[in-house]
């Protein structure tokens, strides 16, 4: 399993650290706090912190999550910058033989996410839900590929039974459960005990295997406030790769998800949007001519689109390219001059409308995007971004304001983590296909000219009026 773990001492106490991380322990908070002022060194730290905090919350969380998978970070994924996060970035940069600046630009972030994605894919790490215990948690399904029922939950295990992940639900008193499970027994060495009023954590070794378990009691507003849920991970003591995976598992633990998701016993649960009882925001469009917008909608999936409450119709479709042109009486106006187009580059911005959970009018959002490795040369490029499910049709601009791509429909629903949609690869339709499609509709585009880079906010101000939310009736 060495493929999953970089050797070195930095992971020596991951399991113990994770217990403090998940519990939000004050001792760990102090360890991850900003270092005291120390002249030039403190100025460097503050510059690193400022660059990190300028990123979106989704990007900040994605960095920490990815650094767990590179073996450089053993903390909680909370988006906060401290000594542990800074040191993890520096360690990753040193191992990657890149300048150790402590700052990740969009291209470096894309590379980091790609490395972590390969590590996750290697063990098939996915969020799973157990309908017996109600627990949601991340698990390496390629390593724990056996499933069995427990009296009060479910077990994921490997073929030999040497590694197991138990998801359980129990009633009774949390303190009494802690007293029973933390009691010393022959051959069992507990290396960490952490008890709080609403949860407890234990880790140690027993019978040549490490164990890590956490139990939490139900929140006060839960239908059954006496319920206790938890998980227990065990694996061979010499399995270094599982040390890192254990931190990733612990960071995803949700004992009482806010909304129960129907699922088969301990299987991957894709998020499914409920069937809307009223028109739902489905995509975005880019106004390219008077009353005409370019989008990535499919007439089969959305036969009756509308914009600004006005019915729209399909004027032209290219299902192979994944583009369509719809017509309606848009409130926005086309640009005074033809839109400029350019090839993909490293520093990009997407403009997209996101549906509001409370039903309020959607607001235009700005998302930073970076190409994945090899994306600029691929026939179907993919870009790394934090985008909502309805981002199809969103225009992607470079920092000169030139159109470089249109976001294609996502293969899977974007699922928020702690209320934030994480970074993920998104397929796009490149400028060359856009040019060919619009040329067939007699809509002219201009070639990009040399221009200085603009801030994302300025691009949004200049191009935002061209973007419209499209509703499927």
NORRALIN-V63034 format. One record per pair of residues at least 24 apart in sequence whose ideal C-beta (glycine too) atoms are under 10 Angstrom apart, sorted by the first residue. I is the first residue (numbers start at 1). J is the second residue. If there is no record, write none. Layout:
BEGIN
i:j
I:J
I:J
END
This chain:
BEGIN
i:j
1:122
1:123
1:143
1:236
1:239
1:240
1:241
1:242
1:245
2:240
2:241
3:118
3:119
3:122
3:123
3:241
4:69
4:71
4:118
4:119
4:120
4:122
4:123
4:140
4:143
4:239
4:240
4:241
4:242
4:244
4:245
5:69
5:70
5:71
5:119
5:239
5:240
5:241
5:242
5:243
5:244
5:245
6:70
6:71
6:72
6:91
6:92
6:95
6:119
6:240
6:244
7:71
7:240
8:71
8:72
8:91
8:95
8:240
10:71
10:72
10:73
10:74
10:87
10:88
10:91
10:244
11:71
11:72
11:73
11:74
11:240
11:241
11:243
11:244
11:246
11:247
12:74
12:240
12:243
13:74
13:191
13:192
13:203
13:243
14:68
14:71
14:73
14:74
14:75
14:203
14:212
14:240
14:242
14:243
14:244
14:245
14:246
14:247
14:248
14:250
15:74
15:191
15:192
15:201
15:203
15:204
15:205
15:210
15:211
15:212
15:233
15:242
15:243
15:246
15:247
15:250
16:74
16:191
16:192
16:194
16:201
16:203
16:204
16:212
17:73
17:74
17:75
17:76
17:84
17:192
17:247
17:250
18:68
18:74
18:75
18:76
18:192
18:201
18:203
18:212
18:214
18:243
18:246
18:247
18:248
18:249
18:250
18:251
19:191
19:192
19:193
19:194
19:200
19:201
19:202
19:203
19:212
19:213
19:214
19:250
20:74
20:75
20:76
20:192
20:194
20:201
21:73
21:74
21:75
21:76
21:77
21:78
21:84
21:201
21:247
21:250
21:251
22:75
22:76
22:194
22:199
22:201
22:214
22:216
22:247
22:250
22:251
22:253
23:76
23:194
23:195
23:196
23:198
23:199
23:200
23:201
23:214
23:216
24:76
24:78
24:196
24:199
25:194
25:196
25:201
28:75
28:76
28:82
28:84
29:76
29:80
29:82
30:82
30:83
31:75
31:82
31:83
31:84
32:75
32:76
32:78
32:80
32:81
32:82
32:83
32:84
32:85
32:86
32:87
33:80
33:82
33:83
33:84
34:81
34:82
34:83
34:86
35:82
35:83
35:86
44:86
44:101
44:102
44:103
45:81
45:82
45:83
45:86
45:102
47:101
47:102
47:103
48:81
48:85
48:86
48:89
48:90
48:101
48:102
48:103
48:104
49:80
49:81
49:82
49:85
49:86
49:102
49:103
50:81
50:103
51:81
51:101
51:102
51:103
51:104
51:105
52:79
52:80
52:81
52:82
52:85
52:86
52:89
52:102
52:103
52:104
53:79
53:80
53:81
54:103
54:368
55:79
55:81
55:104
55:106
55:109
55:368
56:365
56:366
56:367
56:368
56:385
56:386
56:420
56:421
56:423
57:386
57:418
57:419
57:420
57:421
57:422
58:367
58:368
58:385
58:386
58:387
58:416
58:417
58:418
58:419
58:420
58:421
58:422
58:423
58:424
59:104
59:106
59:109
59:113
59:367
59:368
59:370
59:384
59:385
59:386
59:420
59:422
59:423
60:85
60:420
61:251
61:386
61:417
61:418
61:420
61:422
61:423
62:109
62:112
62:113
62:116
62:384
62:386
62:417
62:420
62:422
62:423
62:424
63:88
63:89
63:92
63:104
63:108
63:109
63:112
63:113
63:116
63:423
64:88
64:89
64:251
65:112
65:113
65:116
65:120
65:138
65:248
65:251
65:252
65:417
65:422
65:423
66:92
66:104
66:109
66:111
66:112
66:113
66:114
66:115
66:116
66:117
66:119
66:120
66:423
67:91
67:92
67:104
67:112
67:115
67:116
68:116
68:119
68:120
68:244
68:245
68:247
68:248
68:250
68:251
69:112
69:113
69:115
69:116
69:117
69:118
69:119
69:120
69:122
69:123
69:125
69:244
69:245
69:247
69:248
70:95
70:96
70:112
70:115
70:116
70:119
70:244
71:95
71:119
71:240
71:241
71:243
71:244
71:247
72:112
72:244
73:244
73:247
73:251
74:243
74:244
74:246
74:247
75:247
75:251
76:247
76:250
76:251
77:247
77:248
77:251
77:252
77:417
77:418
77:422
78:251
78:418
79:418
79:420
92:116
105:346
105:347
105:370
106:346
106:347
106:348
106:368
106:369
106:370
106:371
106:384
106:385
107:346
107:347
107:370
107:371
107:373
107:384
108:370
109:368
109:370
109:384
109:423
110:346
110:369
110:370
110:371
110:372
110:373
110:375
110:383
110:384
110:385
110:423
110:425
111:370
111:372
111:373
111:384
112:384
112:423
113:370
113:372
113:384
113:422
113:423
113:424
113:425
114:372
114:373
114:374
114:384
114:425
115:373
116:248
116:423
117:372
117:384
117:423
117:424
117:425
119:241
119:244
119:245
119:248
120:245
120:248
122:241
123:241
123:242
123:245
123:248
124:268
125:245
125:248
125:249
125:252
126:252
126:267
126:268
126:269
126:270
127:252
127:254
127:261
127:268
127:269
127:270
127:271
127:415
127:417
128:154
128:156
128:165
128:167
128:252
128:263
128:264
128:265
128:266
128:267
128:268
128:269
129:167
129:254
129:257
129:260
129:261
129:262
129:263
129:264
129:265
129:266
129:267
129:268
129:269
130:154
130:155
130:156
130:166
130:167
130:168
130:169
130:229
130:231
130:263
130:264
130:265
130:266
130:267
130:269
131:260
131:261
131:262
131:263
131:264
131:265
131:266
131:267
131:269
132:167
132:168
132:169
132:265
132:266
133:166
133:167
133:168
133:169
133:170
133:227
133:229
133:230
133:231
133:255
133:265
133:266
134:167
134:168
134:169
134:218
134:227
134:229
134:254
134:255
134:256
134:257
134:260
134:261
134:263
135:165
135:166
135:167
135:168
135:169
135:216
135:229
135:230
135:231
135:253
135:254
135:255
135:256
135:257
135:266
136:167
136:252
136:253
136:254
136:255
136:256
136:257
136:260
136:261
136:263
136:269
137:165
137:167
137:231
137:233
137:249
137:250
137:251
137:252
137:253
137:254
137:255
137:266
138:165
138:245
138:248
138:249
138:250
138:251
138:252
138:253
138:254
139:165
139:167
139:231
139:233
139:245
139:248
139:249
139:252
139:266
139:268
140:165
140:241
140:242
140:245
140:246
140:248
140:249
141:266
141:267
141:268
143:235
143:239
143:241
143:242
143:245
144:233
144:235
144:245
144:249
144:266
147:264
147:265
147:266
147:267
148:265
148:266
149:265
149:266
150:266
152:228
152:229
153:229
153:230
153:231
153:232
153:265
153:266
154:265
154:266
154:267
155:232
155:266
156:231
156:233
156:266
156:267
157:234
158:235
158:236
160:236
161:234
162:208
162:209
162:234
162:235
162:236
162:239
163:209
163:210
163:233
163:234
163:235
163:236
163:239
163:242
163:245
164:209
164:211
164:232
164:233
164:234
164:235
165:212
165:231
165:232
165:233
165:234
165:235
165:245
165:246
165:249
165:266
166:213
166:230
166:231
166:232
166:233
166:234
167:229
167:230
167:231
167:232
167:253
167:255
167:265
167:266
168:213
168:215
168:228
168:229
168:230
168:231
168:232
169:215
169:218
169:224
169:227
169:228
169:229
169:230
169:255
170:215
170:226
170:227
170:228
170:229
170:230
171:218
171:224
171:226
171:227
171:228
172:217
172:226
172:227
172:228
173:217
173:226
173:228
174:198
174:199
174:200
174:215
174:216
174:217
174:218
174:226
174:228
174:230
175:200
175:217
176:228
177:215
177:217
177:228
177:230
178:202
178:215
178:228
181:213
181:215
181:230
181:232
182:213
198:255
199:228
199:230
199:253
199:255
200:228
200:230
201:230
201:250
202:232
203:233
203:246
203:250
205:234
205:237
206:234
206:237
207:234
207:237
208:236
208:237
208:238
209:233
209:234
209:235
209:236
209:237
209:238
209:239
209:242
210:234
210:235
210:236
210:237
210:238
210:239
210:242
210:243
210:246
211:235
211:237
211:246
212:242
212:243
212:246
212:247
212:249
212:250
214:249
214:250
214:253
214:255
215:255
216:253
216:254
216:255
216:256
217:255
217:256
218:255
218:256
219:255
219:256
219:258
221:256
222:256
227:255
227:256
228:255
229:253
229:254
229:255
229:256
230:255
231:255
251:417
252:417
254:417
254:418
258:419
261:415
269:415
270:412
270:413
270:415
271:389
271:412
271:413
271:414
271:415
271:416
272:413
272:415
273:355
273:389
273:390
273:413
276:355
276:471
276:472
276:473
278:359
278:471
278:473
279:304
279:305
279:306
279:309
279:471
279:472
279:473
280:355
280:390
280:471
280:472
280:473
281:353
281:354
281:355
281:356
281:361
281:362
281:388
281:389
281:390
281:469
281:470
281:471
281:472
282:306
282:355
282:389
282:390
282:392
282:393
282:409
282:469
282:470
282:471
282:472
282:473
283:324
283:326
283:352
283:353
283:389
283:390
283:391
283:392
283:393
283:394
283:407
283:409
283:468
283:469
283:470
283:471
283:472
284:350
284:351
284:352
284:353
284:354
284:362
284:364
284:388
284:390
284:391
284:392
284:393
284:394
284:395
284:406
284:407
284:467
284:468
284:469
284:470
285:312
285:324
285:325
285:326
285:328
285:330
285:332
285:353
285:392
285:393
285:394
285:395
285:406
285:466
285:467
285:468
285:469
285:470
286:332
286:334
286:335
286:339
286:351
286:393
286:394
286:395
286:396
286:397
286:403
286:406
286:434
286:463
286:466
286:467
286:468
287:330
287:331
287:332
287:333
287:334
287:335
287:339
287:395
287:463
287:465
287:466
287:467
287:468
288:325
288:334
288:335
288:338
288:339
288:395
288:403
288:434
288:438
288:441
288:443
288:444
288:445
288:466
289:315
289:325
289:327
289:334
289:335
289:338
289:438
289:441
289:442
289:443
289:444
290:327
290:329
290:330
290:333
290:334
291:315
291:326
291:327
291:328
291:329
291:330
291:332
291:333
291:334
292:316
292:325
292:326
292:327
292:328
292:330
292:334
292:438
292:441
292:443
293:324
293:325
293:326
293:327
293:328
293:330
293:332
293:334
293:393
293:466
293:467
293:468
293:470
294:323
294:324
294:325
294:326
294:339
294:393
294:395
294:403
294:406
294:429
294:434
294:437
294:438
294:441
294:443
294:466
295:322
295:323
295:324
295:325
295:326
295:392
295:393
295:394
295:395
295:406
295:407
295:468
295:470
296:321
296:322
296:323
296:324
296:391
296:392
296:393
296:394
296:406
296:407
296:408
296:409
296:427
296:428
296:429
296:470
297:322
297:323
297:324
297:325
297:326
297:392
297:393
297:409
297:470
297:472
298:322
298:323
298:324
298:392
298:409
299:324
299:326
301:392
301:409
301:472
302:326
302:392
302:470
302:471
302:472
302:473
303:472
303:473
304:471
304:472
304:473
305:470
305:471
305:472
305:473
306:469
306:470
306:471
306:472
306:473
307:331
307:332
307:468
307:469
307:470
307:471
308:332
308:468
308:469
308:470
308:471
309:471
311:473
312:468
312:470
312:471
312:473
315:441
316:437
316:438
316:440
316:441
316:443
317:437
318:429
318:433
318:436
318:437
318:440
318:441
320:433
321:406
321:408
321:429
321:430
321:432
321:433
321:434
321:436
321:437
322:380
322:392
322:393
322:406
322:407
322:408
322:409
322:427
322:428
322:429
322:433
322:437
323:393
323:406
323:408
323:429
323:433
323:434
323:436
323:437
323:438
324:393
324:437
325:437
325:438
325:440
325:441
325:443
326:393
326:468
326:470
328:468
328:470
330:465
330:466
330:468
331:465
331:468
332:464
332:465
332:466
332:467
332:468
333:465
333:466
334:443
334:465
334:466
335:401
335:446
335:462
335:463
335:465
335:466
337:444
337:446
338:438
338:443
338:444
338:445
338:446
338:447
339:395
339:397
339:401
339:402
339:403
339:434
339:438
339:443
339:444
339:445
339:446
339:448
339:463
339:466
340:397
340:398
340:400
340:401
340:402
340:403
340:404
340:431
340:445
340:446
340:447
340:448
340:449
340:451
341:397
341:398
341:402
341:403
341:404
341:405
341:430
341:431
341:432
341:434
341:435
341:438
341:445
341:446
341:447
341:448
342:397
342:398
342:400
342:401
342:402
342:403
342:404
342:405
342:431
342:447
342:448
342:449
342:451
343:376
343:377
343:381
343:398
343:402
343:404
343:405
343:430
343:431
343:432
343:448
344:369
344:371
344:375
344:376
344:377
344:378
344:381
344:383
344:396
344:398
344:404
344:405
344:428
344:430
344:431
345:370
345:371
345:376
345:398
345:399
345:400
345:402
345:404
346:370
346:371
346:375
346:376
346:398
346:399
347:371
347:398
347:399
347:453
347:456
348:383
348:384
348:385
348:396
348:397
348:398
348:399
348:404
348:405
348:428
348:456
348:459
349:385
349:395
349:396
349:397
349:398
349:399
349:401
349:404
349:454
349:455
349:456
349:457
349:458
349:459
349:460
349:463
350:383
350:385
350:386
350:387
350:391
350:394
350:395
350:396
350:397
350:404
350:405
350:406
350:407
350:426
350:428
350:456
350:459
350:467
351:391
351:394
351:395
351:396
351:397
351:407
351:456
351:459
351:460
351:463
351:464
351:466
351:467
352:385
352:387
352:388
352:390
352:391
352:392
352:393
352:394
352:395
352:396
352:407
352:467
352:469
353:388
353:390
353:391
353:393
353:394
353:467
353:468
353:469
353:470
354:387
354:388
354:389
354:390
354:391
354:394
354:414
354:421
354:469
355:388
355:389
355:390
355:469
355:471
357:416
357:419
361:469
362:388
362:390
362:469
362:471
363:469
364:394
364:460
364:463
364:464
364:465
364:467
364:468
364:469
365:391
365:394
365:460
366:455
366:456
366:457
366:459
366:460
366:461
366:464
367:391
367:394
367:396
367:407
367:421
367:423
367:426
367:456
368:423
368:456
369:394
369:396
369:397
369:398
369:404
369:405
369:407
369:423
369:426
369:428
370:423
371:404
371:405
371:425
371:428
372:425
372:426
375:405
375:425
375:427
375:428
375:430
376:404
376:430
378:427
378:428
378:430
379:430
379:433
380:408
380:427
380:428
380:429
380:430
380:433
381:405
381:408
381:425
381:426
381:427
381:428
381:429
381:430
382:408
382:424
382:425
382:426
382:427
382:428
383:407
383:424
383:425
383:426
383:427
383:428
384:423
384:424
384:425
384:426
385:421
385:423
385:424
385:425
385:426
385:428
386:414
386:416
386:420
386:421
386:422
386:423
386:424
386:426
387:414
387:421
387:423
387:424
387:426
388:413
388:414
388:416
388:421
389:413
389:414
389:415
389:421
390:414
390:469
390:470
390:471
390:472
391:421
391:426
392:426
392:427
392:429
392:470
393:429
393:467
393:468
393:469
393:470
394:426
394:428
394:467
395:434
395:463
395:466
395:467
396:426
396:428
396:429
396:430
396:431
397:454
397:456
397:459
397:460
397:462
397:463
398:431
398:448
398:451
398:453
398:454
398:459
399:451
399:452
399:453
399:454
399:455
399:456
399:458
399:459
400:448
400:449
400:450
400:451
400:452
400:453
400:454
400:459
401:448
401:451
401:453
401:454
401:458
401:459
401:462
401:463
402:431
402:445
402:446
402:447
402:448
402:449
402:451
403:431
403:434
403:435
403:445
403:446
403:448
403:463
403:466
404:428
404:430
404:431
404:434
404:448
405:429
405:430
405:431
405:432
405:433
405:434
406:430
406:431
406:433
406:434
406:437
END
